[in-house]
Amino acid sequence: MADLKAIIAPSVLASDFGALTHECTRIMKDGADWLHMDVMDGHFVPNITLGPPILKSVHASVEGAFMDCHMMVADPIRWVKDVAEAGGKSYTFHLEATGSERALDCVKAIKQHGMRAAMAISPNTPSSAIEDRVGRELDMILVMTVEPGKGGQSFMQNCVSKVADLRARFPSTDIEVDGGVGPKTVKVCADSGANVIVSGTACFGAPVPSEAIAQMRQAVEDGKKNWPKAKQ
């Protein structure tokens, strides 16, 4: 099993959009590895948030920003080029938006534009829906632990079993969790095999964000010894 890095990716959705450059800069100074950028189109999910122009602004104004772009959009292939040109580094599309047949086309387009290719599954989608032929092509798999579309929801622990299954099936792939994750809920995710932690309010709203980020990073490091063994 690969020695995967613990990565903390605060969700910018929980920041003060009126001071976006400042918010992104200060959370990186507090120890964040990535900036998790939630892009919603009002079709795939009933909400509209930032898009490529905002990504471009962050890329230009926040030095060293690695933008982990979570594309909650109905037609993810359409936005690959725009997100890449805006400075996106990782592009996560939803299996529910492409289906298995179009998923590989999306992965190919993402990699052709120089980004990491990732795929997300929503709470009602089983991990078994990710076919091995698709999973082997991914740099990362995102397990949603809330319904996609808005921040501030409660963590759904019943989704964590999917993390363990995916870790066993894809031992060298980054496994990300997103939704209601913070210092109080990160341990069960980390113990099950997650090494990339998305956390919104628990980072941006923490009294001392650097402490919250460090605590979650340590949870991943501690959790590695509990990861399920790779399936043969």
C-alpha positions, -999 to 999 in steps of 0.1 A, spaced: 0 0 0 14 34 -10 24 58 18 -3 84 9 1 119 23 -24 134 47 -40 163 29 -63 189 45 -85 208 21 -106 235 37 -139 241 18 -139 277 6 -177 275 7 -174 282 44 -153 313 40 -163 349 39 -167 355 1 -165 392 7 -128 388 16 -120 357 -5 -84 364 -12 -77 371 25 -96 340 36 -78 317 12 -44 332 21 -49 330 58 -62 294 58 -31 283 38 -9 301 63 -27 281 90 -15 248 73 -40 239 46 -26 218 18 -54 224 -8 -83 248 -12 -115 229 -19 -136 248 -44 -172 238 -46 -186 246 -81 -224 242 -84 -245 249 -115 -280 250 -102 -289 219 -122 -270 189 -107 -277 204 -73 -302 231 -63 -276 258 -56 -253 281 -75 -218 290 -62 -185 301 -77 -174 293 -112 -143 296 -134 -140 334 -131 -137 331 -93 -112 303 -96 -91 324 -119 -91 352 -94 -80 330 -66 -53 314 -88 -40 349 -96 -42 364 -61 -34 335 -37 2 324 -41 7 286 -42 -30 278 -42 -37 242 -52 -74 243 -61 -93 210 -56 -123 217 -78 -155 197 -68 -177 200 -98 -213 195 -88 -225 201 -124 -248 183 -148 -223 182 -177 -188 179 -162 -169 174 -195 -182 209 -206 -163 227 -179 -129 209 -180 -112 233 -203 -125 264 -184 -114 251 -150 -80 241 -163 -75 276 -178 -86 291 -145 -59 273 -126 -77 243 -113 -53 215 -103 -77 187 -94 -111 182 -111 -137 160 -93 -168 151 -113 -198 131 -100 -205 95 -112 -242 104 -109 -237 130 -136 -218 109 -161 -227 73 -155 -200 46 -159 -199 48 -197 -191 86 -199 -168 85 -168 -137 74 -187 -143 101 -213 -143 127 -186 -112 113 -170 -94 114 -203 -104 150 -209 -93 161 -174 -59 145 -178 -54 159 -213 -58 193 -197 -31 186 -171 -53 182 -140 -57 153 -115 -88 133 -123 -112 125 -94 -147 112 -91 -173 117 -64 -202 95 -52 -231 110 -33 -245 93 -2 -271 72 -20 -246 58 -44 -228 26 -33 -191 23 -36 -197 -8 -58 -210 16 -85 -173 26 -92 -162 -1 -116 -126 -13 -113 -118 -2 -149 -128 34 -140 -113 34 -105 -79 24 -118 -77 55 -139 -86 79 -111 -61 99 -90 -87 104 -63 -121 92 -52 -144 115 -32 -170 100 -8 -197 125 1 -207 123 37 -236 148 32 -259 154 3 -241 176 -22 -253 211 -27 -249 231 4 -227 236 35 -234 231 72 -250 197 70 -245 170 96 -220 142 90 -235 109 78 -215 82 94 -232 54 74 -213 66 44 -179 57 59 -181 20 51 -177 30 15 -143 46 24 -131 13 38 -142 -6 7 -126 18 -17 -94 19 3 -91 -19 1 -99 -19 -37 -77 11 -46 -48 11 -21 -27 36 -40 -55 61 -47 -62 92 -27 -96 88 -9 -113 121 1 -142 127 24 -164 158 23 -194 168 44 -196 176 81 -160 165 87 -141 182 115 -120 173 146 -149 154 161 -157 133 131 -124 129 113 -112 99 132 -137 74 118 -130 86 83 -92 84 87 -94 50 104 -114 37 74 -89 49 48 -95 85 40 -63 105 36 -78 137 20 -100 156 44 -124 184 33 -136 205 62 -154 238 59 -167 255 91 -144 234 113 -115 251 96 -127 286 86 -148 290 117 -124 276 142 -110 298 170 -75 287 160 -77 272 125 -41 260 126 -49 237 156 -80 222 139 -60 215 107 -31 200 127 -55 178 147 -71 165 115 -38 159 99 -26 139 129 -59 118 128 -50 107 93 -15 98 102 -27 78 132 -55 62 111 -32 48 85 -23 18 108 -60 9 109 -65 9 71 -81 -22 57 -58 -46 39 -57 -44 1 -80 -69 -16 -60 -95 -37 
